[in-house]
Amino acid sequence: MPDGGASTVTTLEELLNDESFSYSASSIAFDEDTKYHECLTMFIAGDPERCLQKMYEYGLLSKESIQNNDKVFNLFQEACYAIGNFNRFGFRLQDVILENFTGDPQVLQCHLMNCTLASEISILNRYYRCSAKALLMEKPINEEKATGLEIQTRRTIARIGSRVRVPDEALEFQQLIGTYIFTIQIKLLQKTPSFSLYKKLCDRIPNLSDQLKKWPSTYKEKTIEGQILSQLEHMYSKAKKQHQRRRTNSAAISESVKPSTQVTAKKDKLQRPVNWLSLWHKYFSRMNLSRQNLLFLLIFLLISLQITKKLVKFPIFFTQFSRKILIQLKSILSLLSSV
């Protein structure tokens, strides 16, 4: 700058300190927070589907947001957990769900830090159940991924079970076992509902049954084990009734088909004389009734009557009538042949 002249050049530091350029981080954070609360309001109002769709539209479901923002992650997971299936979403939102619910609990490590055990079990339970629903979107179901999810969930149950100490933890643990048996084993892997599913789990995890017998559930003063077995019994009875109903309906359908098949066969037989009659109108009516032609005609009629006699349960009056005609035709034929 020239000596003694006033500086008209704005330095870089002055630009950075200028409030007119201060929209930046705080404004963006405020905008994201507003969008988050709008989505949260939709979820609280009982509309988890619209909540997820808005989160996607607002760009809140980027990989970075879900990994680093606990609030966004928790709302995303809660909304997915509250939805029965993901098939009604568009392909892009389905891709986000598939990308985040792979069944690998390692992706949850940053969200499980400093959590209580009850919160940790709750997050893991929601994650495994949403992973199962994500696999159910694919037809046919990827059996390898489904089996991998079953193994990961069982390992988590074994790892956490010995740490459960208080009722809040026990109730969250019950939800996790319910996800393993009812969502993964029965719904995803198509296992038949039975007590053996619970027994196999307890056989693989020592002392699990003793623990679940000890903790009370929230249902009719039953223990957690008692409630799980009661649910399995109910599902087994329901599946058995549905199977019996299907067998009854199948038998009824097969019985109704048989008479219709017989009627069709009778109609086919009844149509045969009609075909012979059409031949008569088309050919024989043009013939001169010479002796040879008349013999041929009589043979034709005899064959037709023999076919008619074979009809099952044909009307009695027609059978008697055809018998009389047959006798007369045979007599005429013998007479003509002797001439």
C-alpha positions as a Markdown table, in Angstrom:
| # | Residue | x | y | z |
|---|---|---|---|---|
| 1 | Met | 0.0 | 0.0 | 0.0 |
| 2 | Pro | 1.2 | 3.5 | -0.7 |
| 3 | Asp | 2.5 | 5.5 | 2.3 |
| 4 | Gly | -0.2 | 7.7 | 4.0 |
| 5 | Gly | -3.0 | 6.2 | 1.9 |
| 6 | Ala | -6.1 | 4.7 | 3.5 |
| 7 | Ser | -6.5 | 1.0 | 2.8 |
| 8 | Thr | -9.4 | 0.1 | 0.6 |
| 9 | Val | -8.5 | -3.6 | 0.3 |
| 10 | Thr | -10.5 | -6.1 | 2.5 |
| 11 | Thr | -8.3 | -8.7 | 4.1 |
| 12 | Leu | -9.2 | -12.5 | 4.1 |
| 13 | Glu | -9.5 | -12.3 | 7.9 |
| 14 | Glu | -12.1 | -9.5 | 7.7 |
| 15 | Leu | -14.1 | -11.5 | 5.1 |
| 16 | Leu | -14.2 | -14.5 | 7.4 |
| 17 | Asn | -15.4 | -12.3 | 10.3 |
| 18 | Asp | -18.1 | -10.6 | 8.3 |
| 19 | Glu | -21.5 | -11.6 | 9.6 |
| 20 | Ser | -23.1 | -11.5 | 6.1 |
| 21 | Phe | -21.1 | -14.7 | 5.3 |
| 22 | Ser | -22.0 | -16.5 | 8.5 |
| 23 | Tyr | -25.0 | -18.7 | 7.3 |
| 24 | Ser | -22.6 | -21.7 | 7.2 |
| 25 | Ala | -22.6 | -24.4 | 9.8 |
| 26 | Ser | -25.0 | -23.1 | 12.4 |
| 27 | Ser | -27.7 | -22.3 | 9.8 |
| 28 | Ile | -27.3 | -25.7 | 8.2 |
| 29 | Ala | -27.4 | -27.4 | 11.6 |
| 30 | Phe | -30.6 | -25.5 | 12.4 |
| 31 | Asp | -32.1 | -26.5 | 9.1 |
| 32 | Glu | -31.3 | -30.2 | 9.7 |
| 33 | Asp | -32.6 | -30.0 | 13.2 |
| 34 | Thr | -35.9 | -28.6 | 11.9 |
| 35 | Lys | -36.3 | -31.4 | 9.4 |
| 36 | Tyr | -35.4 | -34.0 | 12.0 |
| 37 | His | -38.1 | -32.7 | 14.4 |
| 38 | Glu | -40.7 | -32.6 | 11.5 |
| 39 | Cys | -39.9 | -36.3 | 10.9 |
| 40 | Leu | -40.0 | -37.1 | 14.6 |
| 41 | Thr | -43.4 | -35.5 | 14.8 |
| 42 | Met | -44.7 | -37.7 | 12.1 |
| 43 | Phe | -43.4 | -40.8 | 13.9 |
| 44 | Ile | -44.9 | -39.8 | 17.2 |
| 45 | Ala | -48.2 | -39.2 | 15.4 |
| 46 | Gly | -48.2 | -42.9 | 14.4 |
| 47 | Asp | -47.1 | -42.6 | 10.7 |
| 48 | Pro | -43.7 | -44.3 | 10.6 |
| 49 | Glu | -43.9 | -44.8 | 6.8 |
| 50 | Arg | -44.3 | -41.1 | 6.1 |
| 51 | Cys | -41.5 | -40.4 | 8.6 |
| 52 | Leu | -39.1 | -42.6 | 6.7 |
| 53 | Gln | -40.1 | -41.1 | 3.3 |
| 54 | Lys | -39.6 | -37.6 | 4.6 |
| 55 | Met | -36.2 | -38.5 | 6.2 |
| 56 | Tyr | -35.1 | -39.8 | 2.7 |
| 57 | Glu | -36.5 | -36.7 | 0.9 |
| 58 | Tyr | -34.7 | -34.4 | 3.3 |
| 59 | Gly | -31.4 | -36.2 | 2.9 |
| 60 | Leu | -31.2 | -37.4 | 6.5 |
| 61 | Leu | -30.6 | -41.0 | 5.5 |
| 62 | Ser | -27.2 | -40.5 | 4.0 |
| 63 | Lys | -24.6 | -43.0 | 5.2 |
| 64 | Glu | -22.7 | -40.3 | 7.1 |
| 65 | Ser | -25.8 | -39.2 | 9.0 |
| 66 | Ile | -26.9 | -42.7 | 10.0 |
| 67 | Gln | -23.4 | -43.6 | 11.2 |
| 68 | Asn | -22.5 | -40.4 | 13.0 |
| 69 | Asn | -25.8 | -38.9 | 14.2 |
| 70 | Asp | -27.3 | -40.9 | 17.0 |
| 71 | Lys | -30.7 | -39.0 | 16.8 |
| 72 | Val | -31.1 | -39.8 | 13.1 |
| 73 | Phe | -30.0 | -43.4 | 13.6 |
| 74 | Asn | -32.4 | -44.0 | 16.4 |
| 75 | Leu | -35.4 | -42.5 | 14.6 |
| 76 | Phe | -34.5 | -44.4 | 11.4 |
| 77 | Gln | -34.3 | -47.7 | 13.3 |
| 78 | Glu | -37.4 | -47.1 | 15.4 |
| 79 | Ala | -39.5 | -46.2 | 12.3 |
| 80 | Cys | -38.2 | -49.3 | 10.4 |
| 81 | Tyr | -39.0 | -51.5 | 13.5 |
| 82 | Ala | -42.5 | -50.1 | 13.6 |
| 83 | Ile | -43.3 | -51.1 | 10.0 |
| 84 | Gly | -44.6 | -54.6 | 9.1 |
| 85 | Asn | -42.7 | -54.9 | 5.8 |
| 86 | Phe | -40.7 | -52.7 | 3.5 |
| 87 | Asn | -42.2 | -53.8 | 0.2 |
| 88 | Arg | -44.4 | -50.7 | -0.2 |
| 89 | Phe | -41.4 | -48.3 | -0.4 |
| 90 | Gly | -39.7 | -47.2 | -3.5 |
| 91 | Phe | -36.6 | -48.9 | -4.8 |
| 92 | Arg | -34.2 | -46.1 | -3.6 |
| 93 | Leu | -35.5 | -46.2 | 0.0 |
| 94 | Gln | -35.4 | -50.0 | -0.1 |
| 95 | Asp | -31.8 | -49.8 | -1.1 |
| 96 | Val | -31.0 | -47.6 | 1.9 |
| 97 | Ile | -32.7 | -50.1 | 4.2 |
| 98 | Leu | -30.8 | -53.1 | 2.6 |
| 99 | Glu | -27.6 | -51.2 | 2.9 |
| 100 | Asn | -28.1 | -50.5 | 6.7 |
| 101 | Phe | -29.6 | -53.7 | 7.8 |
| 102 | Thr | -27.2 | -56.4 | 6.7 |
| 103 | Gly | -27.3 | -58.5 | 9.9 |
| 104 | Asp | -23.7 | -57.5 | 10.9 |
| 105 | Pro | -23.8 | -56.0 | 14.4 |
| 106 | Gln | -20.3 | -54.5 | 14.0 |
| 107 | Val | -21.9 | -51.5 | 12.3 |
| 108 | Leu | -23.6 | -50.6 | 15.6 |
| 109 | Gln | -20.4 | -50.3 | 17.7 |
| 110 | Cys | -20.4 | -46.5 | 17.6 |
| 111 | His | -24.0 | -46.3 | 18.7 |
| 112 | Leu | -23.6 | -48.8 | 21.5 |
| 113 | Met | -20.9 | -46.8 | 23.3 |
| 114 | Asn | -21.9 | -45.6 | 26.7 |
| 115 | Cys | -25.3 | -47.4 | 26.5 |
| 116 | Thr | -26.9 | -49.2 | 29.4 |
| 117 | Leu | -27.4 | -52.9 | 28.9 |
| 118 | Ala | -31.1 | -52.5 | 28.4 |
| 119 | Ser | -30.5 | -49.9 | 25.7 |
| 120 | Glu | -27.9 | -52.1 | 24.1 |
| 121 | Ile | -30.2 | -55.1 | 23.9 |
| 122 | Ser | -33.0 | -52.9 | 22.6 |
| 123 | Ile | -30.8 | -51.5 | 19.7 |
| 124 | Leu | -29.6 | -55.0 | 18.8 |
| 125 | Asn | -33.1 | -56.4 | 18.9 |
| 126 | Arg | -34.4 | -53.7 | 16.5 |
| 127 | Tyr | -31.4 | -54.2 | 14.3 |
| 128 | Tyr | -31.8 | -58.0 | 13.9 |
| 129 | Arg | -35.6 | -57.8 | 13.4 |
| 130 | Cys | -35.2 | -55.1 | 10.7 |
| 131 | Ser | -32.5 | -57.1 | 9.1 |
| 132 | Ala | -34.9 | -60.1 | 8.9 |
| 133 | Lys | -37.6 | -57.9 | 7.3 |
| 134 | Ala | -35.0 | -56.6 | 4.8 |
| 135 | Leu | -34.2 | -60.2 | 3.7 |
| 136 | Leu | -37.9 | -60.9 | 3.4 |
| 137 | Met | -38.1 | -58.2 | 0.6 |
| 138 | Glu | -36.0 | -60.5 | -1.6 |
| 139 | Lys | -37.8 | -63.3 | -3.5 |
| 140 | Pro | -36.6 | -66.0 | -3.3 |
| 141 | Ile | -35.0 | -65.4 | 0.1 |
| 142 | Asn | -31.2 | -65.6 | 0.2 |
| 143 | Glu | -30.8 | -68.7 | 2.4 |
| 144 | Glu | -27.1 | -68.1 | 3.1 |
| 145 | Lys | -27.8 | -64.6 | 4.4 |
| 146 | Ala | -30.8 | -65.8 | 6.4 |
| 147 | Thr | -28.7 | -68.5 | 8.0 |
| 148 | Gly | -25.9 | -66.0 | 8.8 |
| 149 | Leu | -28.5 | -63.7 | 10.5 |
| 150 | Glu | -29.8 | -66.6 | 12.6 |
| 151 | Ile | -26.2 | -67.4 | 13.7 |
| 152 | Gln | -25.4 | -63.8 | 14.6 |
| 153 | Thr | -28.6 | -63.4 | 16.6 |
| 154 | Arg | -28.0 | -66.6 | 18.5 |
| 155 | Arg | -24.4 | -65.6 | 19.3 |
| 156 | Thr | -25.7 | -62.3 | 20.6 |
| 157 | Ile | -28.2 | -64.0 | 22.9 |
| 158 | Ala | -25.5 | -66.2 | 24.3 |
| 159 | Arg | -23.1 | -63.3 | 24.9 |
| 160 | Ile | -25.7 | -61.1 | 26.6 |
| 161 | Gly | -27.7 | -63.7 | 28.5 |
| 162 | Ser | -25.3 | -64.0 | 31.4 |
| 163 | Arg | -25.2 | -60.2 | 31.9 |
| 164 | Val | -28.9 | -59.7 | 32.4 |
| 165 | Arg | -29.5 | -58.7 | 36.0 |
| 166 | Val | -32.6 | -56.5 | 36.4 |
| 167 | Pro | -36.2 | -56.7 | 35.1 |
| 168 | Asp | -35.8 | -53.9 | 32.5 |
| 169 | Glu | -32.9 | -55.9 | 30.9 |
| 170 | Ala | -34.8 | -59.1 | 31.1 |
| 171 | Leu | -37.8 | -57.7 | 29.3 |
| 172 | Glu | -35.6 | -56.4 | 26.5 |
| 173 | Phe | -33.9 | -59.8 | 26.4 |
| 174 | Gln | -37.3 | -61.4 | 26.0 |
| 175 | Gln | -37.9 | -59.3 | 22.9 |
| 176 | Leu | -34.6 | -60.4 | 21.4 |
| 177 | Ile | -35.4 | -64.1 | 21.9 |
| 178 | Gly | -38.8 | -63.4 | 20.4 |
| 179 | Thr | -37.1 | -61.9 | 17.3 |
| 180 | Tyr | -34.9 | -65.0 | 17.1 |
| 181 | Ile | -37.7 | -67.6 | 17.3 |
| 182 | Phe | -40.7 | -65.9 | 15.8 |
| 183 | Thr | -39.2 | -63.6 | 13.1 |
| 184 | Ile | -36.0 | -65.3 | 12.1 |
| 185 | Gln | -36.7 | -69.0 | 12.7 |
| 186 | Ile | -40.4 | -69.2 | 11.8 |
| 187 | Lys | -41.0 | -66.3 | 9.4 |
| 188 | Leu | -37.7 | -66.0 | 7.6 |
| 189 | Leu | -36.4 | -69.6 | 7.7 |
| 190 | Gln | -39.9 | -71.1 | 7.4 |
| 191 | Lys | -39.5 | -73.4 | 10.4 |
| 192 | Thr | -42.6 | -75.1 | 11.8 |
| 193 | Pro | -43.8 | -73.5 | 15.1 |
| 194 | Ser | -43.0 | -76.0 | 17.9 |
| 195 | Phe | -41.5 | -76.3 | 21.3 |
| 196 | Ser | -38.4 | -77.8 | 19.7 |
| 197 | Leu | -37.3 | -74.4 | 18.4 |
| 198 | Tyr | -37.0 | -73.1 | 22.0 |
| 199 | Lys | -35.5 | -76.3 | 23.3 |
| 200 | Lys | -32.7 | -76.3 | 20.6 |
| 201 | Leu | -31.9 | -72.7 | 21.5 |
| 202 | Cys | -31.6 | -73.6 | 25.2 |
| 203 | Asp | -29.6 | -76.7 | 24.4 |
| 204 | Arg | -27.0 | -74.5 | 22.6 |
| 205 | Ile | -26.9 | -71.8 | 25.4 |
| 206 | Pro | -26.2 | -73.3 | 28.8 |
| 207 | Asn | -28.4 | -71.9 | 31.7 |
| 208 | Leu | -30.7 | -70.0 | 29.4 |
| 209 | Ser | -33.8 | -71.9 | 30.4 |
| 210 | Asp | -33.0 | -71.4 | 34.1 |
| 211 | Gln | -32.6 | -67.7 | 33.5 |
| 212 | Leu | -35.9 | -67.3 | 31.6 |
| 213 | Lys | -37.8 | -69.3 | 34.2 |
| 214 | Lys | -36.6 | -66.9 | 36.8 |
| 215 | Trp | -37.7 | -63.6 | 35.2 |
| 216 | Pro | -41.4 | -62.6 | 35.1 |
| 217 | Ser | -42.9 | -61.4 | 31.8 |
| 218 | Thr | -45.6 | -58.8 | 31.3 |
| 219 | Tyr | -48.3 | -61.3 | 30.3 |
| 220 | Lys | -50.7 | -62.9 | 32.7 |
| 221 | Glu | -48.0 | -63.3 | 35.4 |
| 222 | Lys | -46.1 | -65.8 | 33.4 |
| 223 | Thr | -42.4 | -66.2 | 33.4 |
| 224 | Ile | -40.5 | -65.3 | 30.2 |
| 225 | Glu | -40.1 | -68.9 | 29.4 |
| 226 | Gly | -43.8 | -69.6 | 30.0 |
| 227 | Gln | -44.9 | -66.8 | 27.7 |
| 228 | Ile | -42.6 | -67.9 | 24.9 |
| 229 | Leu | -43.9 | -71.5 | 25.2 |
| 230 | Ser | -47.5 | -70.2 | 25.3 |
| 231 | Gln | -46.9 | -68.2 | 22.0 |
| 232 | Leu | -45.4 | -71.3 | 20.4 |
| 233 | Glu | -48.3 | -73.5 | 21.4 |
| 234 | His | -50.8 | -70.9 | 20.1 |
| 235 | Met | -49.0 | -70.7 | 16.7 |
| 236 | Tyr | -48.7 | -74.5 | 16.5 |
| 237 | Ser | -52.5 | -74.9 | 17.1 |
| 238 | Lys | -53.3 | -72.2 | 14.6 |
| 239 | Ala | -51.0 | -73.8 | 11.9 |
| 240 | Lys | -52.6 | -77.2 | 12.6 |
| 241 | Lys | -56.1 | -75.9 | 12.2 |
| 242 | Gln | -55.2 | -74.1 | 8.9 |
| 243 | His | -53.6 | -77.4 | 7.6 |
| 244 | Gln | -56.8 | -79.4 | 8.5 |
| 245 | Arg | -58.9 | -76.7 | 6.8 |
| 246 | Arg | -56.9 | -76.9 | 3.7 |
| 247 | Arg | -57.2 | -80.7 | 3.6 |
| 248 | Thr | -60.9 | -80.5 | 4.1 |
| 249 | Asn | -61.3 | -77.9 | 1.3 |
| 250 | Ser | -59.1 | -79.9 | -1.0 |
| 251 | Ala | -61.2 | -83.0 | -0.4 |
| 252 | Ala | -64.4 | -81.1 | -1.0 |
| 253 | Ile | -63.0 | -79.7 | -4.3 |
| 254 | Ser | -61.9 | -83.1 | -5.5 |
| 255 | Glu | -65.4 | -84.5 | -4.7 |
| 256 | Ser | -67.1 | -81.7 | -6.6 |
| 257 | Val | -64.8 | -82.3 | -9.6 |
| 258 | Lys | -65.6 | -86.0 | -9.9 |
| 259 | Pro | -69.4 | -85.7 | -10.8 |
| 260 | Ser | -68.7 | -82.9 | -13.2 |
| 261 | Thr | -66.1 | -85.2 | -15.0 |
| 262 | Gln | -68.7 | -88.0 | -15.1 |
| 263 | Val | -71.3 | -85.7 | -16.6 |
| 264 | Thr | -68.8 | -84.6 | -19.2 |
| 265 | Ala | -68.1 | -88.2 | -20.1 |
| 266 | Lys | -71.8 | -88.9 | -20.5 |
| 267 | Lys | -72.3 | -85.9 | -22.7 |
| 268 | Asp | -69.5 | -87.1 | -24.9 |
| 269 | Lys | -71.1 | -90.5 | -25.2 |
| 270 | Leu | -74.5 | -88.9 | -26.0 |
| 271 | Gln | -73.0 | -86.8 | -28.7 |
| 272 | Arg | -71.8 | -89.9 | -30.7 |
| 273 | Pro | -75.3 | -90.8 | -32.1 |
| 274 | Val | -75.6 | -87.1 | -33.1 |
| 275 | Asn | -72.5 | -87.4 | -35.1 |
| 276 | Trp | -73.9 | -90.5 | -36.9 |
| 277 | Leu | -77.1 | -88.6 | -37.6 |
| 278 | Ser | -75.2 | -85.8 | -39.2 |
| 279 | Leu | -73.6 | -88.4 | -41.5 |
| 280 | Trp | -77.1 | -89.7 | -42.4 |
| 281 | His | -78.2 | -86.2 | -43.4 |
| 282 | Lys | -75.0 | -85.5 | -45.3 |
| 283 | Tyr | -74.5 | -88.8 | -47.1 |
| 284 | Phe | -77.1 | -91.5 | -46.7 |
| 285 | Ser | -80.1 | -89.3 | -47.6 |
| 286 | Arg | -78.7 | -89.0 | -51.1 |
| 287 | Met | -78.4 | -92.7 | -51.7 |
| 288 | Asn | -80.7 | -94.8 | -53.7 |
| 289 | Leu | -82.3 | -97.5 | -51.6 |
| 290 | Ser | -81.1 | -100.5 | -53.5 |
| 291 | Arg | -80.7 | -103.9 | -51.9 |
| 292 | Gln | -77.0 | -103.3 | -51.2 |
| 293 | Asn | -77.6 | -99.8 | -49.9 |
| 294 | Leu | -80.4 | -101.0 | -47.7 |
| 295 | Leu | -78.2 | -103.7 | -46.2 |
| 296 | Phe | -75.6 | -101.2 | -45.5 |
| 297 | Leu | -78.1 | -98.9 | -43.9 |
| 298 | Leu | -79.4 | -101.6 | -41.6 |
| 299 | Ile | -75.8 | -102.5 | -40.5 |
| 300 | Phe | -75.3 | -98.8 | -39.8 |
| 301 | Leu | -78.4 | -98.7 | -37.6 |
| 302 | Leu | -77.4 | -101.9 | -35.8 |
| 303 | Ile | -74.0 | -100.4 | -35.0 |
| 304 | Ser | -75.6 | -97.2 | -33.8 |
| 305 | Leu | -77.9 | -99.1 | -31.5 |
| 306 | Gln | -75.1 | -101.2 | -30.1 |
| 307 | Ile | -73.3 | -98.0 | -29.1 |
| 308 | Thr | -76.4 | -96.5 | -27.6 |
| 309 | Lys | -76.9 | -99.7 | -25.4 |
| 310 | Lys | -73.5 | -99.1 | -23.9 |
| 311 | Leu | -74.5 | -95.8 | -22.4 |
| 312 | Val | -74.5 | -96.0 | -18.5 |
| 313 | Lys | -77.8 | -95.5 | -16.8 |
| 314 | Phe | -79.6 | -94.6 | -20.0 |
| 315 | Pro | -83.3 | -93.8 | -19.7 |
| 316 | Ile | -85.3 | -97.1 | -19.4 |
| 317 | Phe | -87.9 | -96.3 | -21.9 |
| 318 | Phe | -85.3 | -95.6 | -24.6 |
| 319 | Thr | -83.5 | -98.9 | -23.8 |
| 320 | Gln | -86.6 | -100.9 | -24.2 |
| 321 | Phe | -87.5 | -99.1 | -27.4 |
| 322 | Ser | -84.0 | -99.7 | -28.8 |
| 323 | Arg | -84.2 | -103.4 | -27.9 |
| 324 | Lys | -87.5 | -103.8 | -29.9 |
| 325 | Ile | -86.1 | -102.0 | -32.8 |
| 326 | Leu | -82.9 | -104.1 | -32.7 |
| 327 | Ile | -84.9 | -107.3 | -32.9 |
| 328 | Gln | -87.0 | -106.1 | -35.8 |
| 329 | Leu | -83.9 | -104.9 | -37.7 |
| 330 | Lys | -82.1 | -108.2 | -37.2 |
| 331 | Ser | -85.2 | -109.9 | -38.6 |
| 332 | Ile | -85.2 | -107.6 | -41.6 |
| 333 | Leu | -81.5 | -108.1 | -42.2 |
| 334 | Ser | -81.8 | -111.9 | -42.2 |
| 335 | Leu | -84.7 | -111.7 | -44.6 |
| 336 | Leu | -82.8 | -109.4 | -47.0 |
| 337 | Ser | -79.6 | -111.6 | -46.8 |
| 338 | Ser | -81.6 | -114.7 | -47.7 |
| 339 | Val | -83.1 | -113.1 | -50.9 |
